Amino acid sequence: MGMPSLVRATEPLPLVVETRRPELSRAMQRLNGRYAHWFNEIHDRTGHVFQNRFDARVIDGEEHYEAALAYVDSSPVRAGLAERPEDWPWSSSGRRTWPLGARVHG
């Protein structure tokens, strides 16, 4: 499973995730559980960190992929937390592990 784009800014937490196996629900449950445990321990809290269940959508083609990455990257700008996507320190904008569209299949 690869994660070409993410941003920590708002809820919902926008991610673009590539997976070849139909286990995304299980992976997201583990990610949310581990993050919640870490976050709650650091902030002396208990309970859920994220309010809602994740929503998954299939990305169909390179154009849709690039639009999804742009949407994720612009999340802090839409939320008024940064002027430009690359200004937000918890964004993958400008720090991709592979070029746009390089891993799109089909």
C-alpha positions, 0 to 999 in steps of 0.5 A, spaced: 500 500 500 502 506 498 500 513 500 502 518 495 498 524 498 496 526 505 495 532 509 494 533 517 490 539 517 482 538 518 477 533 519 476 529 514 483 527 514 484 527 506 488 521 503 490 518 497 492 511 498 494 506 493 492 499 494 492 492 490 489 488 495 482 489 498 484 490 505 483 498 505 478 498 511 482 493 515 488 498 514 485 504 516 482 501 522 489 499 524 492 506 522 486 510 526 487 505 532 494 506 532 494 514 531 488 515 536 492 511 542 499 515 540 495 521 540 491 520 546 497 518 550 501 524 549 495 529 550 492 525 556 486 523 553 481 517 551 476 515 546 476 516 539 480 522 535 476 521 528 469 522 528 467 519 522 468 512 518 473 513 512 470 514 505 473 510 499 473 512 492 476 509 486 480 513 482 479 512 475 485 514 470 491 519 471 486 526 470 482 523 476 488 522 480 492 528 479 485 532 481 485 528 487 492 529 489 490 537 488 484 536 492 488 533 498 494 538 497 489 544 497 485 542 504 489 546 509 488 552 504 481 551 504 481 551 511 484 557 512 491 554 515 496 556 510 496 561 504 499 555 499 499 548 500 507 547 500 506 552 506 503 547 510 508 543 514 504 536 515 503 536 507 506 531 502 505 537 497 512 538 493 515 532 497 512 526 493 515 519 493 513 518 486 511 523 480 504 525 479 501 519 475 507 515 475 503 509 479 496 509 476 494 503 473 489 501 467 
